[in-house]
Amino acid sequence: MSNFINGLLRLRRGPWEMVATILIACGVVMLMQPFAMVLFTYSFLVTLVGTVMFIIVSHFPE
């Protein structure tokens, strides 16, 4: 856990890619759930933020 937080603070690629991937996955789940309209409403935005974030952090140092 300490390595993960340390990697986030030092702007390393691995931990930030994991955060971006989790955001993309959450956005897809929000898109496919049939229960809450507010989750469906923000699903595209969450997926878009995760995708853009993944593109940006893929340029961070290893």
Secondary structure as the mmCIF struct_conf table of DSSP 4:
data_model
#
loop_
_struct_conf.conf_type_id
_struct_conf.id
_struct_conf.beg_label_comp_id
_struct_conf.beg_label_asym_id
_struct_conf.beg_label_seq_id
_struct_conf.end_label_comp_id
_struct_conf.end_label_asym_id
_struct_conf.end_label_seq_id
HELX_RH_AL_P HELX_RH_AL_P1 SER A 2 LEU A 9
TURN_TY1_P TURN_TY1_P1 ARG A 10 LEU A 11
HELX_RH_AL_P HELX_RH_AL_P2 ARG A 13 MET A 32
BEND BEND1 PRO A 34 PHE A 35
HELX_RH_AL_P HELX_RH_AL_P3 MET A 37 VAL A 57
TURN_TY1_P TURN_TY1_P2 SER A 58 HIS A 59
BEND BEND2 PHE A 60 PHE A 60
#
